[in-house]
Amino acid sequence: MQLKLVRSGGFAGLAMVAAVDSVDLPADQQDVVSRLLTEDLRGPGLSRPGGADQFSYQLEIQQGDRTVRRHWEEPEVHETVRPLLASLTRQAKPAR
């Protein structure tokens, strides 16, 4: 499966983009990606107070000819998804 993460918002408002193949992720994160194909996995994870500098995440999962998109605002990100988003964010580069 091909993954594309766009993280936007934050203090600088800079969009960051990561594109990876799910086989390059640890097994536990591959399991989360598989779950995201059929589940939204939205809160009640770790809710945090709102703020103007929070991040927004758009994750696109492509499996063959099927594409699934998931979107979260920072307070909605379920604790199960946070390690995946953190891993992808570490690989992200500024959008062009």
Phi and psi restraints in degrees (range 20) as a CNS / XPLOR table:
assign (resid 1 and name C) (resid 2 and name N)
       (resid 2 and name CA) (resid 2 and name C) 1.0 -99.4 20.0 2
assign (resid 2 and name N) (resid 2 and name CA)
       (resid 2 and name C) (resid 3 and name N) 1.0 135.1 20.0 2
assign (resid 2 and name C) (resid 3 and name N)
       (resid 3 and name CA) (resid 3 and name C) 1.0 -118.7 20.0 2
assign (resid 3 and name N) (resid 3 and name CA)
       (resid 3 and name C) (resid 4 and name N) 1.0 141.9 20.0 2
assign (resid 3 and name C) (resid 4 and name N)
       (resid 4 and name CA) (resid 4 and name C) 1.0 -134.7 20.0 2
assign (resid 4 and name N) (resid 4 and name CA)
       (resid 4 and name C) (resid 5 and name N) 1.0 122.2 20.0 2
assign (resid 4 and name C) (resid 5 and name N)
       (resid 5 and name CA) (resid 5 and name C) 1.0 -111.5 20.0 2
assign (resid 5 and name N) (resid 5 and name CA)
       (resid 5 and name C) (resid 6 and name N) 1.0 132.2 20.0 2
assign (resid 5 and name C) (resid 6 and name N)
       (resid 6 and name CA) (resid 6 and name C) 1.0 -119.3 20.0 2
assign (resid 6 and name N) (resid 6 and name CA)
       (resid 6 and name C) (resid 7 and name N) 1.0 116.2 20.0 2
assign (resid 6 and name C) (resid 7 and name N)
       (resid 7 and name CA) (resid 7 and name C) 1.0 -107.1 20.0 2
assign (resid 7 and name N) (resid 7 and name CA)
       (resid 7 and name C) (resid 8 and name N) 1.0 123.7 20.0 2
assign (resid 7 and name C) (resid 8 and name N)
       (resid 8 and name CA) (resid 8 and name C) 1.0 -126.6 20.0 2
assign (resid 8 and name N) (resid 8 and name CA)
       (resid 8 and name C) (resid 9 and name N) 1.0 171.5 20.0 2
assign (resid 8 and name C) (resid 9 and name N)
       (resid 9 and name CA) (resid 9 and name C) 1.0 91.0 20.0 2
assign (resid 9 and name N) (resid 9 and name CA)
       (resid 9 and name C) (resid 10 and name N) 1.0 -149.5 20.0 2
assign (resid 9 and name C) (resid 10 and name N)
       (resid 10 and name CA) (resid 10 and name C) 1.0 80.0 20.0 2
assign (resid 10 and name N) (resid 10 and name CA)
       (resid 10 and name C) (resid 11 and name N) 1.0 -179.1 20.0 2
assign (resid 10 and name C) (resid 11 and name N)
       (resid 11 and name CA) (resid 11 and name C) 1.0 -59.8 20.0 2
assign (resid 11 and name N) (resid 11 and name CA)
       (resid 11 and name C) (resid 12 and name N) 1.0 -44.9 20.0 2
assign (resid 11 and name C) (resid 12 and name N)
       (resid 12 and name CA) (resid 12 and name C) 1.0 -86.4 20.0 2
assign (resid 12 and name N) (resid 12 and name CA)
       (resid 12 and name C) (resid 13 and name N) 1.0 -15.8 20.0 2
assign (resid 12 and name C) (resid 13 and name N)
       (resid 13 and name CA) (resid 13 and name C) 1.0 71.1 20.0 2
assign (resid 13 and name N) (resid 13 and name CA)
       (resid 13 and name C) (resid 14 and name N) 1.0 16.7 20.0 2
assign (resid 13 and name C) (resid 14 and name N)
       (resid 14 and name CA) (resid 14 and name C) 1.0 -82.9 20.0 2
assign (resid 14 and name N) (resid 14 and name CA)
       (resid 14 and name C) (resid 15 and name N) 1.0 127.8 20.0 2
assign (resid 14 and name C) (resid 15 and name N)
       (resid 15 and name CA) (resid 15 and name C) 1.0 -80.7 20.0 2
assign (resid 15 and name N) (resid 15 and name CA)
       (resid 15 and name C) (resid 16 and name N) 1.0 132.6 20.0 2
assign (resid 15 and name C) (resid 16 and name N)
       (resid 16 and name CA) (resid 16 and name C) 1.0 -117.2 20.0 2
assign (resid 16 and name N) (resid 16 and name CA)
       (resid 16 and name C) (resid 17 and name N) 1.0 139.8 20.0 2
assign (resid 16 and name C) (resid 17 and name N)
       (resid 17 and name CA) (resid 17 and name C) 1.0 -128.0 20.0 2
assign (resid 17 and name N) (resid 17 and name CA)
       (resid 17 and name C) (resid 18 and name N) 1.0 134.9 20.0 2
assign (resid 17 and name C) (resid 18 and name N)
       (resid 18 and name CA) (resid 18 and name C) 1.0 -129.0 20.0 2
assign (resid 18 and name N) (resid 18 and name CA)
       (resid 18 and name C) (resid 19 and name N) 1.0 138.5 20.0 2
assign (resid 18 and name C) (resid 19 and name N)
       (resid 19 and name CA) (resid 19 and name C) 1.0 -130.3 20.0 2
assign (resid 19 and name N) (resid 19 and name CA)
       (resid 19 and name C) (resid 20 and name N) 1.0 120.2 20.0 2
assign (resid 19 and name C) (resid 20 and name N)
       (resid 20 and name CA) (resid 20 and name C) 1.0 -141.5 20.0 2
assign (resid 20 and name N) (resid 20 and name CA)
       (resid 20 and name C) (resid 21 and name N) 1.0 162.4 20.0 2
assign (resid 20 and name C) (resid 21 and name N)
       (resid 21 and name CA) (resid 21 and name C) 1.0 -94.5 20.0 2
assign (resid 21 and name N) (resid 21 and name CA)
       (resid 21 and name C) (resid 22 and name N) 1.0 136.1 20.0 2
assign (resid 21 and name C) (resid 22 and name N)
       (resid 22 and name CA) (resid 22 and name C) 1.0 -60.8 20.0 2
assign (resid 22 and name N) (resid 22 and name CA)
       (resid 22 and name C) (resid 23 and name N) 1.0 -24.5 20.0 2
assign (resid 22 and name C) (resid 23 and name N)
       (resid 23 and name CA) (resid 23 and name C) 1.0 -66.4 20.0 2
assign (resid 23 and name N) (resid 23 and name CA)
       (resid 23 and name C) (resid 24 and name N) 1.0 -16.7 20.0 2
assign (resid 23 and name C) (resid 24 and name N)
       (resid 24 and name CA) (resid 24 and name C) 1.0 -87.0 20.0 2
assign (resid 24 and name N) (resid 24 and name CA)
       (resid 24 and name C) (resid 25 and name N) 1.0 0.0 20.0 2
assign (resid 24 and name C) (resid 25 and name N)
       (resid 25 and name CA) (resid 25 and name C) 1.0 -96.0 20.0 2
assign (resid 25 and name N) (resid 25 and name CA)
       (resid 25 and name C) (resid 26 and name N) 1.0 156.1 20.0 2
assign (resid 25 and name C) (resid 26 and name N)
       (resid 26 and name CA) (resid 26 and name C) 1.0 -60.9 20.0 2
assign (resid 26 and name N) (resid 26 and name CA)
       (resid 26 and name C) (resid 27 and name N) 1.0 155.6 20.0 2
assign (resid 26 and name C) (resid 27 and name N)
       (resid 27 and name CA) (resid 27 and name C) 1.0 -55.4 20.0 2
assign (resid 27 and name N) (resid 27 and name CA)
       (resid 27 and name C) (resid 28 and name N) 1.0 -40.8 20.0 2
assign (resid 27 and name C) (resid 28 and name N)
       (resid 28 and name CA) (resid 28 and name C) 1.0 -65.4 20.0 2
assign (resid 28 and name N) (resid 28 and name CA)
       (resid 28 and name C) (resid 29 and name N) 1.0 -34.5 20.0 2
assign (resid 28 and name C) (resid 29 and name N)
       (resid 29 and name CA) (resid 29 and name C) 1.0 -74.9 20.0 2
assign (resid 29 and name N) (resid 29 and name CA)
       (resid 29 and name C) (resid 30 and name N) 1.0 -32.7 20.0 2
assign (resid 29 and name C) (resid 30 and name N)
       (resid 30 and name CA) (resid 30 and name C) 1.0 -62.1 20.0 2
assign (resid 30 and name N) (resid 30 and name CA)
       (resid 30 and name C) (resid 31 and name N) 1.0 -37.7 20.0 2
assign (resid 30 and name C) (resid 31 and name N)
       (resid 31 and name CA) (resid 31 and name C) 1.0 -63.6 20.0 2
assign (resid 31 and name N) (resid 31 and name CA)
       (resid 31 and name C) (resid 32 and name N) 1.0 -40.1 20.0 2
assign (resid 31 and name C) (resid 32 and name N)
       (resid 32 and name CA) (resid 32 and name C) 1.0 -64.2 20.0 2
assign (resid 32 and name N) (resid 32 and name CA)
       (resid 32 and name C) (resid 33 and name N) 1.0 -42.6 20.0 2
assign (resid 32 and name C) (resid 33 and name N)
       (resid 33 and name CA) (resid 33 and name C) 1.0 -59.5 20.0 2
assign (resid 33 and name N) (resid 33 and name CA)
       (resid 33 and name C) (resid 34 and name N) 1.0 -44.3 20.0 2
assign (resid 33 and name C) (resid 34 and name N)
       (resid 34 and name CA) (resid 34 and name C) 1.0 -60.5 20.0 2
assign (resid 34 and name N) (resid 34 and name CA)
       (resid 34 and name C) (resid 35 and name N) 1.0 -41.5 20.0 2
assign (resid 34 and name C) (resid 35 and name N)
       (resid 35 and name CA) (resid 35 and name C) 1.0 -64.3 20.0 2
assign (resid 35 and name N) (resid 35 and name CA)
       (resid 35 and name C) (resid 36 and name N) 1.0 -36.6 20.0 2
assign (resid 35 and name C) (resid 36 and name N)
       (resid 36 and name CA) (resid 36 and name C) 1.0 -67.0 20.0 2
assign (resid 36 and name N) (resid 36 and name CA)
       (resid 36 and name C) (resid 37 and name N) 1.0 -17.1 20.0 2
assign (resid 36 and name C) (resid 37 and name N)
       (resid 37 and name CA) (resid 37 and name C) 1.0 -65.8 20.0 2
assign (resid 37 and name N) (resid 37 and name CA)
       (resid 37 and name C) (resid 38 and name N) 1.0 -28.4 20.0 2
assign (resid 37 and name C) (resid 38 and name N)
       (resid 38 and name CA) (resid 38 and name C) 1.0 -123.1 20.0 2
assign (resid 38 and name N) (resid 38 and name CA)
       (resid 38 and name C) (resid 39 and name N) 1.0 -14.0 20.0 2
assign (resid 38 and name C) (resid 39 and name N)
       (resid 39 and name CA) (resid 39 and name C) 1.0 -123.8 20.0 2
assign (resid 39 and name N) (resid 39 and name CA)
       (resid 39 and name C) (resid 40 and name N) 1.0 147.4 20.0 2
assign (resid 39 and name C) (resid 40 and name N)
       (resid 40 and name CA) (resid 40 and name C) 1.0 -76.8 20.0 2
assign (resid 40 and name N) (resid 40 and name CA)
       (resid 40 and name C) (resid 41 and name N) 1.0 -32.3 20.0 2
assign (resid 40 and name C) (resid 41 and name N)
       (resid 41 and name CA) (resid 41 and name C) 1.0 48.0 20.0 2
assign (resid 41 and name N) (resid 41 and name CA)
       (resid 41 and name C) (resid 42 and name N) 1.0 56.1 20.0 2
assign (resid 41 and name C) (resid 42 and name N)
       (resid 42 and name CA) (resid 42 and name C) 1.0 -104.4 20.0 2
assign (resid 42 and name N) (resid 42 and name CA)
       (resid 42 and name C) (resid 43 and name N) 1.0 143.9 20.0 2
assign (resid 42 and name C) (resid 43 and name N)
       (resid 43 and name CA) (resid 43 and name C) 1.0 -2.4 20.0 2
assign (resid 43 and name N) (resid 43 and name CA)
       (resid 43 and name C) (resid 44 and name N) 1.0 171.0 20.0 2
assign (resid 43 and name C) (resid 44 and name N)
       (resid 44 and name CA) (resid 44 and name C) 1.0 -84.4 20.0 2
assign (resid 44 and name N) (resid 44 and name CA)
       (resid 44 and name C) (resid 45 and name N) 1.0 32.3 20.0 2
assign (resid 44 and name C) (resid 45 and name N)
       (resid 45 and name CA) (resid 45 and name C) 1.0 -39.5 20.0 2
assign (resid 45 and name N) (resid 45 and name CA)
       (resid 45 and name C) (resid 46 and name N) 1.0 -140.0 20.0 2
assign (resid 45 and name C) (resid 46 and name N)
       (resid 46 and name CA) (resid 46 and name C) 1.0 -86.6 20.0 2
assign (resid 46 and name N) (resid 46 and name CA)
       (resid 46 and name C) (resid 47 and name N) 1.0 90.4 20.0 2
assign (resid 46 and name C) (resid 47 and name N)
       (resid 47 and name CA) (resid 47 and name C) 1.0 -73.1 20.0 2
assign (resid 47 and name N) (resid 47 and name CA)
       (resid 47 and name C) (resid 48 and name N) 1.0 136.0 20.0 2
assign (resid 47 and name C) (resid 48 and name N)
       (resid 48 and name CA) (resid 48 and name C) 1.0 -124.8 20.0 2
assign (resid 48 and name N) (resid 48 and name CA)
       (resid 48 and name C) (resid 49 and name N) 1.0 152.7 20.0 2
assign (resid 48 and name C) (resid 49 and name N)
       (resid 49 and name CA) (resid 49 and name C) 1.0 -59.3 20.0 2
assign (resid 49 and name N) (resid 49 and name CA)
       (resid 49 and name C) (resid 50 and name N) 1.0 147.2 20.0 2
assign (resid 49 and name C) (resid 50 and name N)
       (resid 50 and name CA) (resid 50 and name C) 1.0 -65.9 20.0 2
assign (resid 50 and name N) (resid 50 and name CA)
       (resid 50 and name C) (resid 51 and name N) 1.0 159.9 20.0 2
assign (resid 50 and name C) (resid 51 and name N)
       (resid 51 and name CA) (resid 51 and name C) 1.0 -171.3 20.0 2
assign (resid 51 and name N) (resid 51 and name CA)
       (resid 51 and name C) (resid 52 and name N) 1.0 154.1 20.0 2
assign (resid 51 and name C) (resid 52 and name N)
       (resid 52 and name CA) (resid 52 and name C) 1.0 -69.5 20.0 2
assign (resid 52 and name N) (resid 52 and name CA)
       (resid 52 and name C) (resid 53 and name N) 1.0 -19.7 20.0 2
assign (resid 52 and name C) (resid 53 and name N)
       (resid 53 and name CA) (resid 53 and name C) 1.0 -100.9 20.0 2
assign (resid 53 and name N) (resid 53 and name CA)
       (resid 53 and name C) (resid 54 and name N) 1.0 21.1 20.0 2
assign (resid 53 and name C) (resid 54 and name N)
       (resid 54 and name CA) (resid 54 and name C) 1.0 -79.0 20.0 2
assign (resid 54 and name N) (resid 54 and name CA)
       (resid 54 and name C) (resid 55 and name N) 1.0 159.6 20.0 2
assign (resid 54 and name C) (resid 55 and name N)
       (resid 55 and name CA) (resid 55 and name C) 1.0 -92.2 20.0 2
assign (resid 55 and name N) (resid 55 and name CA)
       (resid 55 and name C) (resid 56 and name N) 1.0 155.2 20.0 2
assign (resid 55 and name C) (resid 56 and name N)
       (resid 56 and name CA) (resid 56 and name C) 1.0 -120.9 20.0 2
assign (resid 56 and name N) (resid 56 and name CA)
       (resid 56 and name C) (resid 57 and name N) 1.0 137.6 20.0 2
assign (resid 56 and name C) (resid 57 and name N)
       (resid 57 and name CA) (resid 57 and name C) 1.0 -121.9 20.0 2
assign (resid 57 and name N) (resid 57 and name CA)
       (resid 57 and name C) (resid 58 and name N) 1.0 130.6 20.0 2
assign (resid 57 and name C) (resid 58 and name N)
       (resid 58 and name CA) (resid 58 and name C) 1.0 -120.9 20.0 2
assign (resid 58 and name N) (resid 58 and name CA)
       (resid 58 and name C) (resid 59 and name N) 1.0 114.6 20.0 2
assign (resid 58 and name C) (resid 59 and name N)
       (resid 59 and name CA) (resid 59 and name C) 1.0 -112.3 20.0 2
assign (resid 59 and name N) (resid 59 and name CA)
       (resid 59 and name C) (resid 60 and name N) 1.0 127.8 20.0 2
assign (resid 59 and name C) (resid 60 and name N)
       (resid 60 and name CA) (resid 60 and name C) 1.0 -114.1 20.0 2
assign (resid 60 and name N) (resid 60 and name CA)
       (resid 60 and name C) (resid 61 and name N) 1.0 126.9 20.0 2
assign (resid 60 and name C) (resid 61 and name N)
       (resid 61 and name CA) (resid 61 and name C) 1.0 -116.5 20.0 2
assign (resid 61 and name N) (resid 61 and name CA)
       (resid 61 and name C) (resid 62 and name N) 1.0 120.7 20.0 2
assign (resid 61 and name C) (resid 62 and name N)
       (resid 62 and name CA) (resid 62 and name C) 1.0 -112.2 20.0 2
assign (resid 62 and name N) (resid 62 and name CA)
       (resid 62 and name C) (resid 63 and name N) 1.0 122.1 20.0 2
assign (resid 62 and name C) (resid 63 and name N)
       (resid 63 and name CA) (resid 63 and name C) 1.0 -126.9 20.0 2
assign (resid 63 and name N) (resid 63 and name CA)
       (resid 63 and name C) (resid 64 and name N) 1.0 102.5 20.0 2
assign (resid 63 and name C) (resid 64 and name N)
       (resid 64 and name CA) (resid 64 and name C) 1.0 63.2 20.0 2
assign (resid 64 and name N) (resid 64 and name CA)
       (resid 64 and name C) (resid 65 and name N) 1.0 -125.2 20.0 2
assign (resid 64 and name C) (resid 65 and name N)
       (resid 65 and name CA) (resid 65 and name C) 1.0 -95.4 20.0 2
assign (resid 65 and name N) (resid 65 and name CA)
       (resid 65 and name C) (resid 66 and name N) 1.0 9.2 20.0 2
assign (resid 65 and name C) (resid 66 and name N)
       (resid 66 and name CA) (resid 66 and name C) 1.0 -103.5 20.0 2
assign (resid 66 and name N) (resid 66 and name CA)
       (resid 66 and name C) (resid 67 and name N) 1.0 133.9 20.0 2
assign (resid 66 and name C) (resid 67 and name N)
       (resid 67 and name CA) (resid 67 and name C) 1.0 -125.4 20.0 2
assign (resid 67 and name N) (resid 67 and name CA)
       (resid 67 and name C) (resid 68 and name N) 1.0 128.7 20.0 2
assign (resid 67 and name C) (resid 68 and name N)
       (resid 68 and name CA) (resid 68 and name C) 1.0 -117.6 20.0 2
assign (resid 68 and name N) (resid 68 and name CA)
       (resid 68 and name C) (resid 69 and name N) 1.0 133.0 20.0 2
assign (resid 68 and name C) (resid 69 and name N)
       (resid 69 and name CA) (resid 69 and name C) 1.0 -116.8 20.0 2
assign (resid 69 and name N) (resid 69 and name CA)
       (resid 69 and name C) (resid 70 and name N) 1.0 135.3 20.0 2
assign (resid 69 and name C) (resid 70 and name N)
       (resid 70 and name CA) (resid 70 and name C) 1.0 -125.7 20.0 2
assign (resid 70 and name N) (resid 70 and name CA)
       (resid 70 and name C) (resid 71 and name N) 1.0 141.1 20.0 2
assign (resid 70 and name C) (resid 71 and name N)
       (resid 71 and name CA) (resid 71 and name C) 1.0 -133.5 20.0 2
assign (resid 71 and name N) (resid 71 and name CA)
       (resid 71 and name C) (resid 72 and name N) 1.0 136.5 20.0 2
assign (resid 71 and name C) (resid 72 and name N)
       (resid 72 and name CA) (resid 72 and name C) 1.0 -137.3 20.0 2
assign (resid 72 and name N) (resid 72 and name CA)
       (resid 72 and name C) (resid 73 and name N) 1.0 142.6 20.0 2
assign (resid 72 and name C) (resid 73 and name N)
       (resid 73 and name CA) (resid 73 and name C) 1.0 -92.5 20.0 2
assign (resid 73 and name N) (resid 73 and name CA)
       (resid 73 and name C) (resid 74 and name N) 1.0 153.9 20.0 2
assign (resid 73 and name C) (resid 74 and name N)
       (resid 74 and name CA) (resid 74 and name C) 1.0 -44.1 20.0 2
assign (resid 74 and name N) (resid 74 and name CA)
       (resid 74 and name C) (resid 75 and name N) 1.0 -49.4 20.0 2
assign (resid 74 and name C) (resid 75 and name N)
       (resid 75 and name CA) (resid 75 and name C) 1.0 -68.2 20.0 2
assign (resid 75 and name N) (resid 75 and name CA)
       (resid 75 and name C) (resid 76 and name N) 1.0 -17.2 20.0 2
assign (resid 75 and name C) (resid 76 and name N)
       (resid 76 and name CA) (resid 76 and name C) 1.0 -88.0 20.0 2
assign (resid 76 and name N) (resid 76 and name CA)
       (resid 76 and name C) (resid 77 and name N) 1.0 -10.2 20.0 2
assign (resid 76 and name C) (resid 77 and name N)
       (resid 77 and name CA) (resid 77 and name C) 1.0 -69.5 20.0 2
assign (resid 77 and name N) (resid 77 and name CA)
       (resid 77 and name C) (resid 78 and name N) 1.0 121.2 20.0 2
assign (resid 77 and name C) (resid 78 and name N)
       (resid 78 and name CA) (resid 78 and name C) 1.0 -72.6 20.0 2
assign (resid 78 and name N) (resid 78 and name CA)
       (resid 78 and name C) (resid 79 and name N) 1.0 145.7 20.0 2
assign (resid 78 and name C) (resid 79 and name N)
       (resid 79 and name CA) (resid 79 and name C) 1.0 -56.8 20.0 2
assign (resid 79 and name N) (resid 79 and name CA)
       (resid 79 and name C) (resid 80 and name N) 1.0 -26.6 20.0 2
assign (resid 79 and name C) (resid 80 and name N)
       (resid 80 and name CA) (resid 80 and name C) 1.0 -67.4 20.0 2
assign (resid 80 and name N) (resid 80 and name CA)
       (resid 80 and name C) (resid 81 and name N) 1.0 -31.1 20.0 2
assign (resid 80 and name C) (resid 81 and name N)
       (resid 81 and name CA) (resid 81 and name C) 1.0 -89.6 20.0 2
assign (resid 81 and name N) (resid 81 and name CA)
       (resid 81 and name C) (resid 82 and name N) 1.0 -22.8 20.0 2
assign (resid 81 and name C) (resid 82 and name N)
       (resid 82 and name CA) (resid 82 and name C) 1.0 -54.2 20.0 2
assign (resid 82 and name N) (resid 82 and name CA)
       (resid 82 and name C) (resid 83 and name N) 1.0 -45.7 20.0 2
assign (resid 82 and name C) (resid 83 and name N)
       (resid 83 and name CA) (resid 83 and name C) 1.0 -61.9 20.0 2
assign (resid 83 and name N) (resid 83 and name CA)
       (resid 83 and name C) (resid 84 and name N) 1.0 -36.7 20.0 2
assign (resid 83 and name C) (resid 84 and name N)
       (resid 84 and name CA) (resid 84 and name C) 1.0 -64.5 20.0 2
assign (resid 84 and name N) (resid 84 and name CA)
       (resid 84 and name C) (resid 85 and name N) 1.0 -48.5 20.0 2
assign (resid 84 and name C) (resid 85 and name N)
       (resid 85 and name CA) (resid 85 and name C) 1.0 -62.8 20.0 2
assign (resid 85 and name N) (resid 85 and name CA)
       (resid 85 and name C) (resid 86 and name N) 1.0 -38.5 20.0 2
assign (resid 85 and name C) (resid 86 and name N)
       (resid 86 and name CA) (resid 86 and name C) 1.0 -64.3 20.0 2
assign (resid 86 and name N) (resid 86 and name CA)
       (resid 86 and name C) (resid 87 and name N) 1.0 -42.9 20.0 2
assign (resid 86 and name C) (resid 87 and name N)
       (resid 87 and name CA) (resid 87 and name C) 1.0 -63.1 20.0 2
assign (resid 87 and name N) (resid 87 and name CA)
       (resid 87 and name C) (resid 88 and name N) 1.0 -45.6 20.0 2
assign (resid 87 and name C) (resid 88 and name N)
       (resid 88 and name CA) (resid 88 and name C) 1.0 -66.4 20.0 2
assign (resid 88 and name N) (resid 88 and name CA)
       (resid 88 and name C) (resid 89 and name N) 1.0 -37.7 20.0 2
assign (resid 88 and name C) (resid 89 and name N)
       (resid 89 and name CA) (resid 89 and name C) 1.0 -63.5 20.0 2
assign (resid 89 and name N) (resid 89 and name CA)
       (resid 89 and name C) (resid 90 and name N) 1.0 -36.8 20.0 2
assign (resid 89 and name C) (resid 90 and name N)
       (resid 90 and name CA) (resid 90 and name C) 1.0 -62.7 20.0 2
assign (resid 90 and name N) (resid 90 and name CA)
       (resid 90 and name C) (resid 91 and name N) 1.0 -26.8 20.0 2
assign (resid 90 and name C) (resid 91 and name N)
       (resid 91 and name CA) (resid 91 and name C) 1.0 -92.7 20.0 2
assign (resid 91 and name N) (resid 91 and name CA)
       (resid 91 and name C) (resid 92 and name N) 1.0 -5.6 20.0 2
assign (resid 91 and name C) (resid 92 and name N)
       (resid 92 and name CA) (resid 92 and name C) 1.0 -75.1 20.0 2
assign (resid 92 and name N) (resid 92 and name CA)
       (resid 92 and name C) (resid 93 and name N) 1.0 152.4 20.0 2
assign (resid 92 and name C) (resid 93 and name N)
       (resid 93 and name CA) (resid 93 and name C) 1.0 -127.2 20.0 2
assign (resid 93 and name N) (resid 93 and name CA)
       (resid 93 and name C) (resid 94 and name N) 1.0 155.4 20.0 2
assign (resid 93 and name C) (resid 94 and name N)
       (resid 94 and name CA) (resid 94 and name C) 1.0 -55.7 20.0 2
assign (resid 94 and name N) (resid 94 and name CA)
       (resid 94 and name C) (resid 95 and name N) 1.0 139.5 20.0 2
assign (resid 94 and name C) (resid 95 and name N)
       (resid 95 and name CA) (resid 95 and name C) 1.0 -69.7 20.0 2
assign (resid 95 and name N) (resid 95 and name CA)
       (resid 95 and name C) (resid 96 and name N) 1.0 150.3 20.0 2
